[in-house]
Amino acid sequence: MARNRENTVFPMFEIGPITKTEIKKFAEASQDWNSIHLDEKEAKAAGFPAEVIHGMWTMGVMTAAVTNWLGKHVEVHEFVTTFSRPLFKGDTVRVGGKVLQAPAESITIELFVKNQDDVQVSHGKVTVRGD
């Protein structure tokens, strides 16, 4: 893998603002029909300002950021994520981080996810193998 030096800063990856259509498509793909994701009134009744983005969508964006940087031919070997705050419809998502370890056959990257207000909403560590 070409970008495998320890402490290499992971380039910022940005997507958004997240739309209702994207939330609905993820609900269809995941079969997660929880109303806080799909209905603004239900989300607000639960104490949120807008529809809540699926946590697994966030992990998918983290994975997309890694494959965007390293290439589509990497294989996720291990992925650990902690969600500290939710994302909402209308948010912009930014993923960044740095390489923690880079032995010959794999790379371990520490990742963070922030919203448009620079608030960290998730962090994690992914180990990938491949090209």
C-alpha positions in Angstrom: 0.0 0.0 0.0 1.4 3.3 -1.1 0.1 5.5 1.7 1.3 3.4 4.6 3.6 5.5 6.7 2.7 5.8 10.4 1.4 9.2 11.5 0.4 10.1 7.9 -2.6 12.5 8.1 -5.7 11.0 6.5 -7.1 13.5 4.0 -10.4 15.1 4.9 -13.4 13.5 3.2 -16.7 15.5 3.1 -20.2 14.7 2.1 -23.5 16.5 2.5 -25.7 18.1 3.4 -27.5 14.8 4.0 -31.0 14.8 2.4 -34.2 13.0 3.2 -33.8 11.0 0.0 -30.4 9.6 1.2 -31.9 8.7 4.6 -34.8 6.9 2.9 -32.5 5.0 0.5 -30.4 3.8 3.5 -33.5 2.8 5.4 -34.5 0.7 2.4 -31.1 -0.9 2.1 -30.8 -1.6 5.8 -34.5 -2.3 6.4 -34.2 0.0 9.4 -37.6 1.7 9.4 -37.4 3.4 12.8 -39.5 6.5 12.6 -36.9 8.8 14.1 -34.9 8.3 10.9 -37.8 8.9 8.5 -40.4 11.2 10.2 -39.5 14.7 11.3 -42.4 14.8 13.8 -41.4 11.5 15.4 -37.8 12.6 15.6 -38.8 15.9 17.3 -41.2 14.1 19.6 -38.2 12.0 20.7 -36.2 15.1 21.5 -34.2 15.5 18.3 -34.1 18.6 16.1 -34.6 16.7 12.8 -34.5 13.1 11.4 -31.6 11.1 12.9 -29.1 9.6 10.4 -28.6 5.9 10.8 -25.3 5.1 12.7 -24.5 2.4 10.1 -24.7 5.1 7.4 -22.0 7.0 9.3 -19.8 3.8 9.3 -20.4 3.5 5.6 -19.2 7.0 5.0 -16.1 6.3 7.1 -15.4 3.2 5.0 -16.0 5.3 1.8 -13.4 7.8 3.0 -10.8 5.1 3.5 -11.4 3.5 0.1 -11.5 6.9 -1.5 -8.0 7.4 -0.2 -6.4 4.0 -0.5 -8.4 2.6 -3.5 -11.4 0.3 -3.9 -9.2 -2.9 -3.7 -8.6 -2.7 0.1 -10.4 -5.1 2.4 -11.7 -4.1 5.8 -10.2 -6.5 8.3 -11.4 -4.8 11.6 -13.5 -1.8 12.3 -14.4 -0.4 15.7 -16.6 2.7 16.0 -18.0 4.8 18.9 -21.0 7.1 18.3 -20.9 10.0 20.7 -23.6 12.2 19.1 -26.2 11.7 16.4 -26.1 13.3 12.9 -29.2 14.8 11.5 -30.9 15.5 8.2 -29.2 18.6 6.7 -25.8 17.9 8.4 -22.6 17.9 6.4 -20.2 15.1 7.4 -16.4 15.3 7.5 -14.2 12.3 8.1 -10.5 12.6 8.9 -7.8 10.9 10.9 -4.2 9.5 10.7 -2.4 6.3 10.2 -1.6 4.6 13.5 0.2 1.5 12.3 1.4 0.3 8.9 3.0 -3.1 8.9 3.8 -4.7 5.5 0.3 -6.1 4.7 -2.1 -3.8 6.5 -2.8 -0.2 7.6 -4.6 0.8 10.8 -6.2 4.2 10.6 -7.7 6.3 13.5 -10.8 8.1 12.2 -13.0 10.8 13.4 -16.3 12.2 12.1 -17.4 15.8 12.6 -20.5 17.7 11.5 -20.5 21.1 9.8 -20.2 22.8 13.2 -16.8 21.0 13.8 -18.5 18.8 16.6 -17.1 15.3 16.7 -20.0 12.8 16.5 -18.0 9.6 16.1 -14.6 8.1 16.1 -13.1 4.8 15.3 -10.3 2.6 14.1 -10.2 0.6 10.9 -7.6 -1.9 9.8 -7.5 -2.6 6.0 -5.5 -5.0 3.8 -4.9 -5.1 0.1 -3.4 -3.0 -2.7 
